[in-house]
Amino acid sequence: MELQKINEFTWKIEKHGAMNVPAIIYSSETLMEKVKSDKTFQQIMNVAQLKGIVKNAIIMPDAHEGYGFPIGGVAAFDIDEGIISPGGIGYDINCSVRLLRTDFTVEEIMPKRKEFLEEMYKKTPVGAGRKGMIRISKEELLELMEKGQKWAVERGYGRKEDLERTEENGHIDANPEFVSDKAIERGLPQLGTIGSGNHFLEIQKVDKIYDEKIANAFGINKEGQVVVMIHCGSRGLGHQVASDYIRLMEQKYGFEHLPDRELINAPINSDLGQQYIKAMGAAANFAFTNKQLITYWVRQVFEKIYGSQENINVVYDVCHNIGKFEKHNIDGQRRTVCVHRKGATRSFGPGREEIPEVYRNYGQPIIIPGSMGTASYVLVGTKKAEDVSFASTAHGAGRVGSRSEALRTYKGQQIIEQLNNLNIAIKGSSMKGIAEEAPQMYKDIDEVIRVSHGIGIGNMVARLKPLGVIKG
């Protein structure tokens, strides 16, 4: 492998061997050091060998080794000749982030911050396998998997504008018929829950505004304003959908022709490929609805603790693990392709019809969380991203160490004290879970954002700092 440096933030691996397209790496010298130590480069070269891939296989600044595809990997496939790969979307289908803005200030929030966290912890259970407050029937679950977030809004768990400020309006084309009974069984008790791992609910302050015009358009009006960030996905339901279709695709198509067994896939136009796409959509709709229920609880708790929920509004809700059919310029032609984003955020520039009308003149809001205890960012999508990265940018800080390494190195109490010293309150389901998510196990989010902004695939709007966190 010959890694060619194009500019400060861009590297290229030319097409060679069985690769059908080159690989593009967006990074910095600092971030590249860790990437070189795992299988990220080999994985993106493997992705470049997949049938029907177009233009480039790409990795984002937060990239690291994943299942088949690297996390932070982006690839687009021709809709006639290409494939759909569960490994290119991820086990946690539509793992995603929602940002809520409020009219509260830090001074108003801090006196009752711990009460807020305690009450939210009761309403949004965290941890693997935890059950939510809401109970639904199988028939209701099938309906919400088809309708998406609209299901919750129709039942009074949200507002019309919540839909308008969610990617795809909180709905992806789906058919629950292609979701297994086991996936349904796993999803039934988990609606309205955060889950485990790196998922969280965080109360934050606007620490710095970089672009006042766009920040104001997004409802981020001043430094010191309080916002709430929700990071979760499709829970056990989405994981089971991925597991089911990886098994079915392997049974039907085998893996001997692939550079890596974990890249198992099906042709987009095959019956099995179409069934996975519809099941993926159902899991994505569950995830949208899951965050809408959590949004409802957030509003309730603000009403109880602080006396008002009127101006708690969705800024935006972005997908991180998803396959989308989008129009992009490929070799001078406008073509519909299937874009796999695994640990990557869509980054459309101004004018795209997929952007809510209220933001269309500015570009798509991008929500990028940091690691526990560090900053998060709001960015805006760009026309350049549409040209060079299939309108994609990073999705977070990206891990530099495994959870087992974190447990060998850190204790939960040690991380709690570290956060307390930064005046960040934390409520977690276990000391083990807190230790696994130690900030030291993640890349420098400021450097990741510097690269995104430097390339122009997601430009800085505002920096957010945590005040309190509920961790899975």
C-alpha positions as a Python dict, from the first residue, in 0.01 Angstrom:
ca = {
    (1, 'M'): (0, 0, 0),
    (2, 'E'): (131, 342, -97),
    (3, 'L'): (-27, 628, 96),
    (4, 'Q'): (-10, 948, -108),
    (5, 'K'): (-49, 1280, 75),
    (6, 'I'): (-261, 1523, -131),
    (7, 'N'): (-275, 1815, 112),
    (8, 'E'): (-276, 1886, 485),
    (9, 'F'): (-594, 1688, 549),
    (10, 'T'): (-625, 1449, 254),
    (11, 'W'): (-451, 1121, 167),
    (12, 'K'): (-513, 880, -117),
    (13, 'I'): (-455, 512, -183),
    (14, 'E'): (-456, 466, -558),
    (15, 'K'): (-663, 189, -709),
    (16, 'H'): (-452, -125, -724),
    (17, 'G'): (-494, -500, -713),
    (18, 'A'): (-863, -590, -684),
    (19, 'M'): (-972, -236, -588),
    (20, 'N'): (-1237, -92, -819),
    (21, 'V'): (-1191, 267, -697),
    (22, 'P'): (-927, 463, -501),
    (23, 'A'): (-954, 515, -126),
    (24, 'I'): (-959, 867, 18),
    (25, 'I'): (-861, 938, 379),
    (26, 'Y'): (-958, 1268, 546),
    (27, 'S'): (-738, 1310, 852),
    (28, 'S'): (-445, 1498, 1003),
    (29, 'E'): (-94, 1386, 1091),
    (30, 'T'): (-202, 1365, 1456),
    (31, 'L'): (-513, 1156, 1392),
    (32, 'M'): (-337, 934, 1137),
    (33, 'E'): (-99, 792, 1396),
    (34, 'K'): (-367, 582, 1560),
    (35, 'V'): (-535, 487, 1232),
    (36, 'K'): (-208, 336, 1112),
    (37, 'S'): (-204, 99, 1410),
    (38, 'D'): (-532, -82, 1335),
    (39, 'K'): (-698, -233, 1026),
    (40, 'T'): (-870, 84, 903),
    (41, 'F'): (-662, 117, 584),
    (42, 'Q'): (-699, -250, 494),
    (43, 'Q'): (-1072, -234, 559),
    (44, 'I'): (-1126, 68, 332),
    (45, 'M'): (-921, -101, 58),
    (46, 'N'): (-1143, -408, 100),
    (47, 'V'): (-1452, -188, 66),
    (48, 'A'): (-1306, -47, -256),
    (49, 'Q'): (-1321, -399, -402),
    (50, 'L'): (-1697, -438, -361),
    (51, 'K'): (-1913, -475, -668),
    (52, 'G'): (-2069, -160, -808),
    (53, 'I'): (-1881, 87, -587),
    (54, 'V'): (-1845, 430, -751),
    (55, 'K'): (-1594, 716, -739),
    (56, 'N'): (-1405, 660, -408),
    (57, 'A'): (-1418, 467, -83),
    (58, 'I'): (-1377, 725, 193),
    (59, 'I'): (-1287, 740, 560),
    (60, 'M'): (-1365, 1031, 788),
    (61, 'P'): (-1138, 1204, 1044),
    (62, 'D'): (-1275, 995, 1334),
    (63, 'A'): (-1223, 663, 1155),
    (64, 'H'): (-1117, 342, 1326),
    (65, 'E'): (-1145, -32, 1271),
    (66, 'G'): (-1499, -171, 1263),
    (67, 'Y'): (-1698, -474, 1149),
    (68, 'G'): (-1606, -518, 781),
    (69, 'F'): (-1632, -148, 697),
    (70, 'P'): (-1426, 89, 911),
    (71, 'I'): (-1627, 306, 1145),
    (72, 'G'): (-1617, 646, 980),
    (73, 'G'): (-1648, 475, 642),
    (74, 'V'): (-1849, 608, 346),
    (75, 'A'): (-1912, 429, 17),
    (76, 'A'): (-2167, 469, -263),
    (77, 'F'): (-2294, 196, -493),
    (78, 'D'): (-2460, 197, -834),
    (79, 'I'): (-2827, 107, -790),
    (80, 'D'): (-2822, -141, -1081),
    (81, 'E'): (-2482, -307, -1037),
    (82, 'G'): (-2411, -238, -670),
    (83, 'I'): (-2465, -410, -338),
    (84, 'I'): (-2613, -341, 4),
    (85, 'S'): (-2399, -449, 299),
    (86, 'P'): (-2519, -466, 662),
    (87, 'G'): (-2156, -427, 770),
    (88, 'G'): (-2148, -94, 584),
    (89, 'I'): (-2440, 35, 789),
    (90, 'G'): (-2368, -120, 1126),
    (91, 'Y'): (-2539, -327, 1390),
    (92, 'D'): (-2695, -25, 1557),
    (93, 'I'): (-2906, 84, 1261),
    (94, 'N'): (-2975, 458, 1272),
    (95, 'C'): (-2757, 517, 1574),
    (96, 'S'): (-2798, 890, 1567),
    (97, 'V'): (-2792, 1221, 1754),
    (98, 'R'): (-3064, 1476, 1829),
    (99, 'L'): (-3001, 1825, 1965),
    (100, 'L'): (-3267, 2020, 2158),
    (101, 'R'): (-3232, 2393, 2220),
    (102, 'T'): (-3385, 2574, 2519),
    (103, 'D'): (-3425, 2933, 2636),
    (104, 'F'): (-3268, 2847, 2972),
    (105, 'T'): (-2929, 2979, 3075),
    (106, 'V'): (-2655, 2800, 3268),
    (107, 'E'): (-2731, 3012, 3575),
    (108, 'E'): (-3094, 2897, 3571),
    (109, 'I'): (-3009, 2529, 3523),
    (110, 'M'): (-2718, 2464, 3758),
    (111, 'P'): (-2896, 2488, 4098),
    (112, 'K'): (-3121, 2193, 4008),
    (113, 'R'): (-2893, 2013, 3764),
    (114, 'K'): (-2865, 1694, 3972),
    (115, 'E'): (-3242, 1681, 4021),
    (116, 'F'): (-3283, 1701, 3644),
    (117, 'L'): (-3040, 1411, 3590),
    (118, 'E'): (-3205, 1198, 3860),
    (119, 'E'): (-3552, 1251, 3712),
    (120, 'M'): (-3434, 1185, 3355),
    (121, 'Y'): (-3257, 869, 3472),
    (122, 'K'): (-3587, 736, 3606),
    (123, 'K'): (-3771, 808, 3282),
    (124, 'T'): (-3509, 693, 3028),
    (125, 'P'): (-3354, 370, 3152),
    (126, 'V'): (-2995, 313, 3045),
    (127, 'G'): (-2786, -2, 3014),
    (128, 'A'): (-2799, -315, 2799),
    (129, 'G'): (-3139, -482, 2786),
    (130, 'R'): (-3316, -223, 3002),
    (131, 'K'): (-3691, -179, 2954),
    (132, 'G'): (-3864, 153, 2889),
    (133, 'M'): (-4156, 321, 3063),
    (134, 'I'): (-4392, 285, 2770),
    (135, 'R'): (-4558, -47, 2693),
    (136, 'I'): (-4677, -121, 2340),
    (137, 'S'): (-4829, -421, 2168),
    (138, 'K'): (-4675, -609, 1878),
    (139, 'E'): (-4933, -448, 1648),
    (140, 'E'): (-4832, -102, 1766),
    (141, 'L'): (-4464, -183, 1713),
    (142, 'L'): (-4535, -298, 1358),
    (143, 'E'): (-4722, 26, 1296),
    (144, 'L'): (-4445, 250, 1432),
    (145, 'M'): (-4180, 60, 1233),
    (146, 'E'): (-4375, 151, 921),
    (147, 'K'): (-4474, 508, 1017),
    (148, 'G'): (-4160, 615, 1204),
    (149, 'Q'): (-4153, 920, 1428),
    (150, 'K'): (-4497, 1031, 1306),
    (151, 'W'): (-4641, 744, 1513),
    (152, 'A'): (-4524, 913, 1833),
    (153, 'V'): (-4632, 1264, 1730),
    (154, 'E'): (-4980, 1138, 1642),
    (155, 'R'): (-5009, 1005, 1998),
    (156, 'G'): (-4912, 1332, 2161),
    (157, 'Y'): (-4545, 1252, 2225),
    (158, 'G'): (-4420, 1539, 2012),
    (159, 'R'): (-4488, 1832, 1783),
    (160, 'K'): (-4523, 1865, 1408),
    (161, 'E'): (-4204, 2073, 1395),
    (162, 'D'): (-4013, 1784, 1557),
    (163, 'L'): (-4075, 1587, 1236),
    (164, 'E'): (-3973, 1880, 1018),
    (165, 'R'): (-3636, 1902, 1197),
    (166, 'T'): (-3551, 1533, 1173),
    (167, 'E'): (-3354, 1375, 890),
    (168, 'E'): (-3603, 1224, 641),
    (169, 'N'): (-3882, 1374, 857),
    (170, 'G'): (-3831, 1081, 1091),
    (171, 'H'): (-3938, 822, 836),
    (172, 'I'): (-3754, 586, 600),
    (173, 'D'): (-3938, 356, 359),
    (174, 'A'): (-3991, 29, 543),
    (175, 'N'): (-4180, -299, 556),
    (176, 'P'): (-4200, -462, 902),
    (177, 'E'): (-4291, -789, 729),
    (178, 'F'): (-3918, -838, 675),
    (179, 'V'): (-3828, -794, 1044),
    (180, 'S'): (-3793, -1123, 1232),
    (181, 'D'): (-4002, -1224, 1532),
    (182, 'K'): (-3683, -1228, 1738),
    (183, 'A'): (-3604, -867, 1646),
    (184, 'I'): (-3960, -765, 1732),
    (185, 'E'): (-3934, -947, 2066),
    (186, 'R'): (-3614, -759, 2147),
    (187, 'G'): (-3758, -422, 2046),
    (188, 'L'): (-4094, -441, 2221),
    (189, 'P'): (-3975, -347, 2573),
    (190, 'Q'): (-3702, -101, 2470),
    (191, 'L'): (-3888, 197, 2324),
    (192, 'G'): (-3785, 519, 2500),
    (193, 'T'): (-3451, 389, 2629),
    (194, 'I'): (-3096, 510, 2575),
    (195, 'G'): (-2912, 179, 2588),
    (196, 'S'): (-2548, 118, 2670),
    (197, 'G'): (-2201, 175, 2526),
    (198, 'N'): (-2136, 527, 2403),
    (199, 'H'): (-2502, 628, 2411),
    (200, 'F'): (-2600, 912, 2639),
    (201, 'L'): (-2824, 1203, 2726),
    (202, 'E'): (-2629, 1519, 2801),
    (203, 'I'): (-2726, 1864, 2923),
    (204, 'Q'): (-2484, 2117, 2774),
    (205, 'K'): (-2410, 2485, 2742),
    (206, 'V'): (-2327, 2678, 2427),
    (207, 'D'): (-1961, 2751, 2492),
    (208, 'K'): (-1861, 2932, 2172),
    (209, 'I'): (-2035, 3049, 1856),
    (210, 'Y'): (-1826, 3056, 1538),
    (211, 'D'): (-2091, 3158, 1282),
    (212, 'E'): (-2359, 3383, 1434),
    (213, 'K'): (-2581, 3395, 1126),
    (214, 'I'): (-2611, 3019, 1091),
    (215, 'A'): (-2621, 2960, 1467),
    (216, 'N'): (-2919, 3197, 1494),
    (217, 'A'): (-3090, 3016, 1207),
    (218, 'F'): (-3046, 2692, 1404),
    (219, 'G'): (-3190, 2849, 1721),
    (220, 'I'): (-2853, 2875, 1895),
    (221, 'N'): (-2875, 3236, 2004),
    (222, 'K'): (-2605, 3305, 2261),
    (223, 'E'): (-2317, 3166, 2459),
    (224, 'G'): (-2438, 3029, 2791),
    (225, 'Q'): (-2762, 2897, 2638),
    (226, 'V'): (-2855, 2546, 2755),
    (227, 'V'): (-2911, 2261, 2507),
    (228, 'V'): (-2973, 1888, 2542),
    (229, 'M'): (-2810, 1619, 2328),
    (230, 'I'): (-2955, 1268, 2288),
    (231, 'H'): (-2744, 988, 2140),
    (232, 'C'): (-2904, 647, 2089),
    (233, 'G'): (-3026, 411, 1819),
    (234, 'S'): (-3249, 116, 1737),
    (235, 'R'): (-3148, -90, 2042),
    (236, 'G'): (-3180, -470, 2027),
    (237, 'L'): (-3422, -454, 1736),
    (238, 'G'): (-3168, -298, 1500),
    (239, 'H'): (-2891, -528, 1619),
    (240, 'Q'): (-3108, -831, 1547),
    (241, 'V'): (-3202, -706, 1200),
    (242, 'A'): (-2831, -676, 1115),
    (243, 'S'): (-2753, -1021, 1258),
    (244, 'D'): (-3045, -1181, 1073),
    (245, 'Y'): (-2950, -1044, 733),
    (246, 'I'): (-2578, -1105, 768),
    (247, 'R'): (-2667, -1471, 827),
    (248, 'L'): (-2920, -1483, 540),
    (249, 'M'): (-2682, -1316, 294),
    (250, 'E'): (-2400, -1551, 389),
    (251, 'Q'): (-2627, -1851, 339),
    (252, 'K'): (-2742, -1731, -3),
    (253, 'Y'): (-2429, -1573, -149),
    (254, 'G'): (-2137, -1706, 53),
    (255, 'F'): (-1823, -1505, 121),
    (256, 'E'): (-1547, -1684, -71),
    (257, 'H'): (-1548, -1408, -336),
    (258, 'L'): (-1497, -1134, -74),
    (259, 'P'): (-1173, -997, 71),
    (260, 'D'): (-1331, -1016, 419),
    (261, 'R'): (-1616, -1237, 540),
    (262, 'E'): (-1756, -938, 733),
    (263, 'L'): (-1829, -761, 402),
    (264, 'I'): (-2111, -1005, 326),
    (265, 'N'): (-2371, -837, 106),
    (266, 'A'): (-2652, -879, -143),
    (267, 'P'): (-2719, -709, -477),
    (268, 'I'): (-2936, -402, -424),
    (269, 'N'): (-3187, -529, -678),
    (270, 'S'): (-3207, -883, -540),
    (271, 'D'): (-3505, -999, -335),
    (272, 'L'): (-3284, -1040, -28),
    (273, 'G'): (-3122, -700, -80),
    (274, 'Q'): (-3461, -533, -102),
    (275, 'Q'): (-3586, -717, 205),
    (276, 'Y'): (-3286, -597, 407),
    (277, 'I'): (-3339, -239, 287),
    (278, 'K'): (-3703, -250, 405),
    (279, 'A'): (-3603, -411, 737),
    (280, 'M'): (-3325, -153, 782),
    (281, 'G'): (-3587, 117, 728),
    (282, 'A'): (-3809, -39, 994),
    (283, 'A'): (-3520, -38, 1245),
    (284, 'A'): (-3436, 321, 1152),
    (285, 'N'): (-3798, 421, 1214),
    (286, 'F'): (-3783, 256, 1555),
    (287, 'A'): (-3472, 464, 1634),
    (288, 'F'): (-3639, 789, 1525),
    (289, 'T'): (-3940, 705, 1743),
    (290, 'N'): (-3715, 606, 2031),
    (291, 'K'): (-3554, 952, 2037),
    (292, 'Q'): (-3894, 1118, 2003),
    (293, 'L'): (-4012, 943, 2321),
    (294, 'I'): (-3696, 1054, 2502),
    (295, 'T'): (-3756, 1410, 2377),
    (296, 'Y'): (-4103, 1391, 2530),
    (297, 'W'): (-3957, 1285, 2867),
    (298, 'V'): (-3699, 1567, 2849),
    (299, 'R'): (-3977, 1820, 2803),
    (300, 'Q'): (-4174, 1670, 3090),
    (301, 'V'): (-3875, 1685, 3323),
    (302, 'F'): (-3798, 2046, 3231),
    (303, 'E'): (-4160, 2127, 3314),
    (304, 'K'): (-4134, 1950, 3650),
    (305, 'I'): (-3791, 2079, 3758),
    (306, 'Y'): (-3772, 2421, 3590),
    (307, 'G'): (-4136, 2510, 3534),
    (308, 'S'): (-4150, 2526, 3153),
    (309, 'Q'): (-4108, 2320, 2838),
    (310, 'E'): (-4250, 2567, 2585),
    (311, 'N'): (-3922, 2665, 2418),
    (312, 'I'): (-3754, 2325, 2415),
    (313, 'N'): (-3731, 2265, 2041),
    (314, 'V'): (-3553, 2020, 1817),
    (315, 'V'): (-3259, 2176, 1634),
    (316, 'Y'): (-3201, 1867, 1423),
    (317, 'D'): (-3175, 1489, 1435),
    (318, 'V'): (-2904, 1323, 1223),
    (319, 'C'): (-2844, 959, 1126),
    (320, 'H'): (-2501, 802, 1177),
    (321, 'N'): (-2546, 438, 1066),
    (322, 'I'): (-2767, 418, 759),
    (323, 'G'): (-2795, 344, 388),
    (324, 'K'): (-2959, 616, 178),
    (325, 'F'): (-3058, 650, -188),
    (326, 'E'): (-2938, 995, -291),
    (327, 'K'): (-2848, 1187, -606),
    (328, 'H'): (-2479, 1271, -647),
    (329, 'N'): (-2248, 1382, -928),
    (330, 'I'): (-2051, 1078, -1044),
    (331, 'D'): (-1804, 1126, -1327),
    (332, 'G'): (-1993, 1427, -1458),
    (333, 'Q'): (-2336, 1266, -1436),
    (334, 'R'): (-2615, 1314, -1183),
    (335, 'R'): (-2693, 963, -1059),
    (336, 'T'): (-2891, 800, -781),
    (337, 'V'): (-2661, 586, -570),
    (338, 'C'): (-2691, 393, -245),
    (339, 'V'): (-2470, 574, 7),
    (340, 'H'): (-2353, 366, 303),
    (341, 'R'): (-2263, 584, 601),
    (342, 'K'): (-2123, 388, 892),
    (343, 'G'): (-2024, 623, 1171),
    (344, 'A'): (-2059, 923, 941),
    (345, 'T'): (-2299, 1218, 921),
    (346, 'R'): (-2478, 1351, 615),
    (347, 'S'): (-2351, 1698, 522),
    (348, 'F'): (-2568, 1848, 248),
    (349, 'G'): (-2495, 2205, 147),
    (350, 'P'): (-2749, 2486, 87),
    (351, 'G'): (-3035, 2421, -151),
    (352, 'R'): (-3075, 2044, -122),
    (353, 'E'): (-3442, 1949, -110),
    (354, 'E'): (-3370, 1695, 165),
    (355, 'I'): (-3291, 1978, 408),
    (356, 'P'): (-3585, 2120, 607),
    (357, 'E'): (-3713, 2437, 445),
    (358, 'V'): (-3626, 2644, 752),
    (359, 'Y'): (-3256, 2555, 706),
    (360, 'R'): (-3239, 2509, 329),
    (361, 'N'): (-3068, 2840, 255),
    (362, 'Y'): (-2792, 2767, 507),
    (363, 'G'): (-2712, 2396, 475),
    (364, 'Q'): (-2792, 2092, 685),
    (365, 'P'): (-2725, 2107, 1059),
    (366, 'I'): (-2464, 1851, 1166),
    (367, 'I'): (-2450, 1733, 1527),
    (368, 'I'): (-2118, 1576, 1633),
    (369, 'P'): (-2081, 1456, 1992),
    (370, 'G'): (-1747, 1437, 2165),
    (371, 'S'): (-1643, 1179, 2420),
    (372, 'M'): (-1777, 1190, 2775),
    (373, 'G'): (-1658, 1509, 2941),
    (374, 'T'): (-1535, 1682, 2627),
    (375, 'A'): (-1690, 1931, 2384),
    (376, 'S'): (-1947, 1852, 2119),
    (377, 'Y'): (-2003, 2055, 1803),
    (378, 'V'): (-2269, 2188, 1572),
    (379, 'L'): (-2150, 2216, 1212),
    (380, 'V'): (-2321, 2298, 885),
    (381, 'G'): (-2313, 2103, 559),
    (382, 'T'): (-2142, 2236, 247),
    (383, 'K'): (-2149, 2216, -130),
    (384, 'K'): (-1788, 2098, -115),
    (385, 'A'): (-1893, 1795, 89),
    (386, 'E'): (-2134, 1705, -189),
    (387, 'D'): (-1841, 1718, -433),
    (388, 'V'): (-1574, 1531, -235),
    (389, 'S'): (-1733, 1306, 31),
    (390, 'F'): (-2080, 1211, -90),
    (391, 'A'): (-2200, 1490, 141),
    (392, 'S'): (-2055, 1326, 452),
    (393, 'T'): (-1841, 1418, 749),
    (394, 'A'): (-1739, 1271, 1085),
    (395, 'H'): (-1988, 1147, 1346),
    (396, 'G'): (-1792, 1181, 1670),
    (397, 'A'): (-1452, 1152, 1832),
    (398, 'G'): (-1386, 788, 1737),
    (399, 'R'): (-1231, 536, 1972),
    (400, 'V'): (-857, 489, 2017),
    (401, 'G'): (-887, 205, 2269),
    (402, 'S'): (-1118, -89, 2324),
    (403, 'R'): (-1363, -119, 2611),
    (404, 'S'): (-1158, -405, 2758),
    (405, 'E'): (-848, -182, 2748),
    (406, 'A'): (-1045, 91, 2923),
    (407, 'L'): (-1146, -150, 3200),
    (408, 'R'): (-784, -257, 3246),
    (409, 'T'): (-672, 105, 3271),
    (410, 'Y'): (-946, 299, 3449),
    (411, 'K'): (-1199, 264, 3730),
    (412, 'G'): (-1548, 409, 3715),
    (413, 'Q'): (-1496, 615, 4031),
    (414, 'Q'): (-1178, 760, 3884),
    (415, 'I'): (-1371, 886, 3580),
    (416, 'I'): (-1652, 1026, 3798),
    (417, 'E'): (-1395, 1225, 3997),
    (418, 'Q'): (-1230, 1341, 3675),
    (419, 'L'): (-1567, 1474, 3550),
    (420, 'N'): (-1656, 1628, 3885),
    (421, 'N'): (-1330, 1822, 3874),
    (422, 'L'): (-1457, 1969, 3545),
    (423, 'N'): (-1791, 2053, 3714),
    (424, 'I'): (-1972, 1786, 3510),
    (425, 'A'): (-2230, 1577, 3696),
    (426, 'I'): (-2274, 1216, 3583),
    (427, 'K'): (-2535, 947, 3636),
    (428, 'G'): (-2457, 601, 3498),
    (429, 'S'): (-2597, 251, 3509),
    (430, 'S'): (-2271, 96, 3632),
    (431, 'M'): (-1912, 177, 3722),
    (432, 'K'): (-1806, -65, 3450),
    (433, 'G'): (-2001, 127, 3185),
    (434, 'I'): (-1853, 459, 3299),
    (435, 'A'): (-1498, 320, 3291),
    (436, 'E'): (-1551, 175, 2941),
    (437, 'E'): (-1637, 522, 2811),
    (438, 'A'): (-1341, 703, 2966),
    (439, 'P'): (-1263, 1017, 2761),
    (440, 'Q'): (-904, 895, 2722),
    (441, 'M'): (-1033, 610, 2504),
    (442, 'Y'): (-1138, 853, 2231),
    (443, 'K'): (-969, 1077, 1976),
    (444, 'D'): (-940, 1450, 2029),
    (445, 'I'): (-1278, 1586, 1913),
    (446, 'D'): (-1130, 1933, 1858),
    (447, 'E'): (-882, 1785, 1610),
    (448, 'V'): (-1155, 1588, 1432),
    (449, 'I'): (-1358, 1908, 1389),
    (450, 'R'): (-1049, 2102, 1278),
    (451, 'V'): (-1003, 1852, 995),
    (452, 'S'): (-1371, 1861, 890),
    (453, 'H'): (-1369, 2241, 884),
    (454, 'G'): (-1028, 2254, 719),
    (455, 'I'): (-1140, 2033, 431),
    (456, 'G'): (-1476, 2209, 412),
    (457, 'I'): (-1694, 1899, 449),
    (458, 'G'): (-1866, 2033, 761),
    (459, 'N'): (-1803, 2388, 885),
    (460, 'M'): (-1802, 2501, 1248),
    (461, 'V'): (-2109, 2676, 1384),
    (462, 'A'): (-2092, 2630, 1763),
    (463, 'R'): (-1908, 2442, 2037),
    (464, 'L'): (-2101, 2286, 2324),
    (465, 'K'): (-1965, 2190, 2668),
    (466, 'P'): (-2124, 1934, 2903),
    (467, 'L'): (-2289, 2024, 3233),
    (468, 'G'): (-2429, 1682, 3317),
    (469, 'V'): (-2451, 1342, 3152),
    (470, 'I'): (-2657, 1025, 3179),
    (471, 'K'): (-2450, 734, 3050),
    (472, 'G'): (-2551, 387, 2940),
}
